[in-house]
Amino acid sequence: MSYELTIEPLGQTIEIEEGQTILDAALRAGIYLPHACCHGLCATCKVQVTDGEIDHGEASSFALMDFEREEQKCLACCATVQSDVTIEAEIEEDPDAENLPVRDFPGVVSRIESLTPTIKGIWLKLDAPEGMHFQAGQYVNLELPNGIGSRAFSIANAPEAGGEIELNIRIVPGGSGTTYVHEQLKVGDRLTISGPYGRFFVKKSADVPVIFMAGGSGLSSPRSMILDLLGEGFEKPITLIYGQRNRDELYYHDEFLALAEQHPNFQYVPALSHEPEGSGWQGFRGFVHEAAKEYFANDFRGHKAYLCGPPLMIDSCITTLMQGRLFERDIYTEKFISAADAQQVRSPLFKAI
């Protein structure tokens, strides 16, 4: 059974299946509703129901309080409809957003490579001849077998290579999804991804210098964005400041050194926070925000900054950027929020995109 979902103020009416969440139906129709955790915990996707009946699903009583339910508000990420429904959402127009509809893409694992002792590169060759069109910086949900469910991973390749999707997956101790990928997934296995998701992409219309600050496997999105910008002939300065604990964990290092040689407008600043003394490492020793502060002499004015990595790294980078006179409107972050992470306190100035 299906119903009609009308989304205001757009005035668009789409089809929604019984049991399908409001958020999923909207994204698959190419309509972006603000969201973050997708677990009913962060309240980013809160919308107003103006007509019809809904089921709140597993919405947290903290993210959606009783009085809000009485006011006919709901969380789009877990609410399902029980009739034709009209909602009112805060939808911001973004001139750089392509608003691509989410689709399911089955494919076969074509390659697996150990990028570092803790990060594997997984390449998925899609069945669809046209591949998946996405904006550099977006992510996909990877469906895993054995009842594990889906996990979100950023796309690490440029959009022009959309027929084969690269994911860089760090093993999380005790994590069933990443453990399966690292220990059981094989070349030739069939998997399905859904996407593209997310609003983390370069604001190209601004036409200003860009800074990428990344840590760990958070390099995936910046790598995709940088390859896309350089491939398009973007002429403004591009700086990547990438942090890892030690040299063994620093992946795609040689690739970025080569890109810096080929493109005068691209600068690469690797930073190692726990590299042993006497190892021969000649680069920066310390954290990403410290490397950025030194490289830019604590003056980030005139840039747009894109941050991707662990929450503590992002918070430190935001503080450093703002101390260096970069405003909130010019700082963009990507945080994947798990059910546990969503309950942690986050900066009131920034929302994960």
C-alpha positions as CSV (number, residue, x, y, z in Angstrom):
1,M,0.0,0.0,0.0
2,S,1.2,3.5,-0.7
3,Y,0.1,7.0,0.3
4,E,0.8,10.6,-0.9
5,L,3.2,12.7,1.0
6,T,3.1,16.5,0.4
7,I,6.1,18.5,1.4
8,E,5.6,22.2,2.1
9,P,6.7,24.9,1.3
10,L,7.8,23.2,-1.9
11,G,4.3,22.1,-2.7
12,Q,5.6,18.8,-4.0
13,T,3.6,15.6,-3.6
14,I,5.4,12.3,-3.7
15,E,4.6,8.6,-3.2
16,I,5.5,7.0,0.1
17,E,5.2,3.3,0.8
18,E,3.6,1.8,3.9
19,G,6.5,1.3,6.4
20,Q,8.8,3.7,4.6
21,T,10.1,6.6,6.6
22,I,9.3,10.2,5.6
23,L,13.0,11.0,5.2
24,D,13.7,8.0,3.0
25,A,10.8,8.8,0.7
26,A,11.9,12.4,0.4
27,L,15.5,11.6,-0.4
28,R,14.6,9.0,-3.0
29,A,12.5,11.7,-4.7
30,G,15.5,14.0,-4.8
31,I,14.1,16.2,-2.0
32,Y,16.6,17.0,0.7
33,L,15.3,17.2,4.3
34,P,17.8,18.3,7.0
35,H,19.0,15.3,9.0
36,A,22.0,13.9,10.8
37,C,21.9,10.8,13.0
38,C,19.1,8.9,11.3
39,H,18.4,7.1,14.6
40,G,15.7,9.4,16.0
41,L,18.0,10.9,18.6
42,C,19.4,14.2,17.3
43,A,16.2,16.1,16.3
44,T,17.8,17.6,13.2
45,C,15.0,16.1,11.0
46,K,12.1,17.5,13.0
47,V,9.1,18.5,10.8
48,Q,5.6,19.7,11.4
49,V,2.7,17.4,10.3
50,T,-0.1,19.7,9.1
51,D,-2.5,17.0,7.9
52,G,-2.8,13.2,8.1
53,E,-1.8,10.4,10.5
54,I,1.7,9.3,11.3
55,D,3.5,6.7,13.5
56,H,6.5,8.2,15.4
57,G,8.5,4.9,15.3
58,E,11.5,4.9,17.6
59,A,11.8,8.6,18.1
60,S,13.6,9.4,21.3
61,S,11.5,11.1,24.0
62,F,14.4,13.6,24.5
63,A,14.6,14.5,20.8
64,L,10.8,14.6,20.4
65,M,9.1,15.6,23.6
66,D,5.5,14.8,24.5
67,F,4.3,18.3,24.0
68,E,5.9,18.3,20.5
69,R,4.1,15.1,19.6
70,E,0.8,16.8,20.8
71,E,1.7,19.7,18.5
72,Q,1.9,17.2,15.6
73,K,5.7,17.4,15.1
74,C,7.7,14.3,14.2
75,L,11.2,13.1,13.3
76,A,11.3,12.4,9.6
77,C,14.0,9.7,10.0
78,C,11.8,7.3,11.9
79,A,8.2,8.5,11.3
80,T,6.0,6.5,8.9
81,V,2.6,7.5,7.5
82,Q,-0.7,5.9,8.1
83,S,-2.7,8.0,5.6
84,D,-2.0,10.7,3.0
85,V,0.1,13.2,4.9
86,T,1.3,16.9,4.5
87,I,4.4,18.1,6.3
88,E,6.1,21.5,6.6
89,A,9.9,21.4,6.7
90,E,12.7,24.0,6.9
91,I,14.3,23.5,3.5
92,E,17.2,25.8,2.6
93,E,18.1,26.4,-1.0
94,D,21.7,25.7,-1.9
95,P,22.9,26.8,-5.3
96,D,25.6,24.1,-5.3
97,A,23.3,21.2,-4.4
98,E,22.3,18.9,-7.2
99,N,19.6,17.3,-5.2
100,L,20.2,13.8,-6.6
101,P,17.6,11.1,-5.8
102,V,18.7,8.3,-3.7
103,R,18.7,4.9,-5.4
104,D,19.8,1.3,-4.7
105,F,22.9,0.1,-6.6
106,P,23.8,-3.6,-6.5
107,G,27.4,-4.5,-7.5
108,V,30.3,-6.9,-7.0
109,V,33.4,-6.4,-4.9
110,S,36.1,-5.9,-7.5
111,R,39.1,-5.2,-5.3
112,I,40.2,-5.1,-1.6
113,E,43.4,-3.5,-0.5
114,S,45.0,-2.9,2.9
115,L,45.7,0.9,2.8
116,T,47.0,0.9,6.4
117,P,47.1,-1.6,9.3
118,T,43.6,-0.4,10.3
119,I,42.0,0.9,7.0
120,K,40.9,-1.2,4.0
121,G,40.0,0.1,0.6
122,I,37.0,-1.6,-0.9
123,W,36.1,-1.2,-4.5
124,L,32.5,-2.0,-5.7
125,K,31.8,-2.4,-9.4
126,L,28.2,-1.4,-9.9
127,D,25.8,-3.3,-12.1
128,A,24.2,-0.1,-13.5
129,P,26.0,0.7,-16.8
130,E,25.8,4.4,-16.0
131,G,27.2,3.9,-12.5
132,M,26.1,6.3,-9.7
133,H,26.1,10.0,-10.2
134,F,27.1,11.8,-7.0
135,Q,28.7,15.0,-5.8
136,A,32.2,14.8,-4.5
137,G,32.0,14.6,-0.7
138,Q,28.8,12.6,-0.5
139,Y,28.4,9.2,1.1
140,V,26.6,5.9,0.6
141,N,24.9,3.3,2.9
142,L,26.5,-0.1,2.5
143,E,24.2,-3.0,3.1
144,L,26.0,-5.9,4.9
145,P,24.7,-9.5,5.2
146,N,24.1,-11.7,8.2
147,G,21.7,-9.3,9.8
148,I,24.4,-6.6,10.3
149,G,22.3,-4.0,8.4
150,S,23.6,-0.8,6.7
151,R,26.6,1.4,7.5
152,A,27.5,4.8,6.2
153,F,30.8,5.4,4.4
154,S,32.1,8.3,2.4
155,I,33.0,7.9,-1.3
156,A,36.7,8.2,-1.8
157,N,36.9,8.4,-5.6
158,A,36.0,11.3,-7.9
159,P,32.5,11.4,-9.5
160,E,33.9,10.7,-13.0
161,A,34.7,7.2,-11.8
162,G,31.2,6.6,-10.6
163,G,30.9,3.1,-12.2
164,E,33.2,1.8,-9.5
165,I,32.8,3.1,-6.0
166,E,35.8,3.2,-3.6
167,L,35.2,3.1,0.2
168,N,37.9,3.5,2.8
169,I,36.8,1.6,5.9
170,R,38.6,1.7,9.3
171,I,38.1,-1.2,11.6
172,V,36.3,-0.3,14.8
173,P,37.0,-2.6,17.7
174,G,33.8,-4.5,18.5
175,G,32.0,-3.1,15.5
176,S,30.2,-5.9,13.6
177,G,30.1,-4.0,10.3
178,T,33.7,-3.0,10.0
179,T,34.9,-6.4,11.5
180,Y,32.9,-8.2,8.7
181,V,34.5,-6.0,6.0
182,H,38.0,-6.5,7.4
183,E,37.8,-10.2,8.2
184,Q,35.2,-11.8,6.0
185,L,34.5,-9.7,2.8
186,K,36.0,-11.2,-0.3
187,V,36.5,-10.1,-3.9
188,G,33.6,-11.4,-5.9
189,D,31.0,-10.9,-3.1
190,R,27.9,-9.1,-4.1
191,L,26.7,-6.1,-2.1
192,T,24.3,-3.2,-2.5
193,I,24.8,0.4,-1.7
194,S,22.2,3.1,-1.6
195,G,22.9,6.8,-2.2
196,P,24.1,9.3,-2.8
197,Y,23.5,10.9,0.6
198,G,24.7,14.1,2.3
199,R,25.2,17.8,1.8
200,F,29.0,17.8,2.3
201,F,30.4,19.2,-0.9
202,V,32.5,22.1,-2.1
203,K,30.6,25.4,-2.5
204,K,32.0,26.0,-5.9
205,S,29.9,29.0,-6.6
206,A,31.8,30.9,-3.9
207,D,35.0,30.7,-6.0
208,V,37.4,31.2,-3.1
209,P,40.5,29.3,-1.8
210,V,39.6,26.1,0.0
211,I,41.1,24.3,3.0
212,F,40.5,20.6,3.7
213,M,41.2,19.3,7.2
214,A,41.0,15.6,7.7
215,G,41.9,12.9,10.2
216,G,42.0,9.1,9.9
217,S,39.6,7.6,7.4
218,G,38.0,11.0,7.2
219,L,40.3,11.5,4.3
220,S,37.7,9.8,2.0
221,S,35.5,12.8,1.3
222,P,38.3,15.4,0.9
223,R,40.2,13.1,-1.5
224,S,37.0,12.8,-3.7
225,M,36.6,16.6,-3.5
226,I,40.2,17.4,-4.3
227,L,40.4,15.0,-7.2
228,D,37.1,16.5,-8.6
229,L,38.4,20.1,-8.2
230,L,41.8,19.4,-9.8
231,G,40.1,17.4,-12.6
232,E,37.8,20.4,-13.4
233,G,40.7,22.8,-13.5
234,F,39.8,24.7,-10.3
235,E,42.3,27.6,-10.1
236,K,42.0,28.9,-6.6
237,P,44.5,27.6,-3.9
238,I,43.6,24.2,-2.4
239,T,45.2,23.1,0.8
240,L,44.9,19.6,2.4
241,I,46.0,19.2,6.0
242,Y,45.8,15.5,6.9
243,G,46.5,14.0,10.3
244,Q,47.3,10.5,11.4
245,R,49.0,9.0,14.5
246,N,52.0,7.6,12.7
247,R,53.6,7.0,9.3
248,D,52.1,3.5,8.9
249,E,48.6,5.0,9.1
250,L,49.3,7.8,6.6
251,Y,47.7,6.5,3.4
252,Y,47.6,8.1,-0.1
253,H,50.6,10.1,1.0
254,D,52.5,9.5,-2.2
255,E,49.5,10.3,-4.3
256,F,49.1,13.7,-2.7
257,L,52.8,14.5,-3.0
258,A,52.5,13.8,-6.7
259,L,49.4,15.9,-7.0
260,A,51.2,18.8,-5.3
261,E,54.0,18.4,-7.8
262,Q,51.6,18.4,-10.8
263,H,49.3,21.3,-9.6
264,P,50.9,24.5,-8.4
265,N,47.6,25.5,-6.6
266,F,47.5,22.4,-4.5
267,Q,49.4,22.2,-1.2
268,Y,49.6,19.1,1.0
269,V,50.5,19.2,4.7
270,P,50.6,15.8,6.4
271,A,50.8,15.8,10.3
272,L,51.6,12.9,12.6
273,S,50.6,13.2,16.2
274,H,52.4,10.1,17.7
275,E,55.3,9.3,15.3
276,P,58.3,7.9,17.3
277,E,61.2,10.2,17.7
278,G,64.1,9.3,15.5
279,S,62.0,7.7,12.8
280,G,63.2,10.0,10.1
281,W,59.9,11.7,9.6
282,Q,60.6,15.2,8.3
283,G,57.0,16.5,8.2
284,F,54.9,18.2,10.9
285,R,54.6,16.6,14.3
286,G,51.4,17.3,16.1
287,F,47.7,17.6,15.4
288,V,45.8,18.8,12.4
289,H,44.6,22.1,14.0
290,E,48.2,22.8,15.1
291,A,49.5,22.2,11.6
292,A,46.9,24.5,10.1
293,K,47.6,27.2,12.6
294,E,51.3,27.1,11.8
295,Y,50.9,26.8,8.0
296,F,48.5,29.7,7.7
297,A,50.1,31.8,10.5
298,N,46.7,31.7,12.3
299,D,45.0,33.7,9.5
300,F,42.3,31.9,7.6
301,R,40.4,34.8,6.2
302,G,39.1,34.5,2.6
303,H,38.8,30.7,2.7
304,K,36.1,28.1,3.0
305,A,37.1,25.2,5.2
306,Y,35.9,21.6,5.0
307,L,36.4,19.4,8.0
308,C,36.1,15.6,8.1
309,G,37.2,13.3,10.9
310,P,36.8,12.3,14.5
311,P,34.6,14.7,16.6
312,L,37.4,15.9,18.8
313,M,39.5,16.8,15.8
314,I,36.7,18.7,14.2
315,D,36.0,20.6,17.4
316,S,39.7,21.6,17.7
317,C,39.8,22.6,14.1
318,I,36.7,24.8,14.4
319,T,38.2,26.6,17.5
320,T,41.4,27.2,15.6
321,L,39.7,28.4,12.4
322,M,37.5,30.9,14.3
323,Q,40.5,32.1,16.3
324,G,42.1,32.7,13.0
325,R,39.2,34.9,11.9
326,L,37.2,32.5,9.8
327,F,33.4,32.7,10.4
328,E,30.9,30.0,11.0
329,R,29.3,30.5,7.6
330,D,32.6,29.5,6.0
331,I,33.2,26.2,7.9
332,Y,31.6,23.0,6.9
333,T,31.8,19.7,8.8
334,E,31.0,16.1,8.2
335,K,30.4,13.8,11.2
336,F,28.9,10.3,10.9
337,I,26.7,10.0,14.0
338,S,26.1,6.5,15.4
339,A,23.2,5.7,17.8
340,A,25.7,6.1,20.7
341,D,27.4,9.2,19.3
342,A,24.1,11.1,18.7
343,Q,23.6,11.4,22.5
344,Q,26.9,13.2,23.0
345,V,27.0,17.0,23.4
346,R,27.9,18.8,20.2
347,S,28.7,22.4,19.4
348,P,25.5,24.4,19.3
349,L,26.9,26.5,16.4
350,F,27.5,23.6,14.0
351,K,25.4,20.7,12.7
352,A,26.8,17.7,10.8
353,I,25.9,18.0,7.2
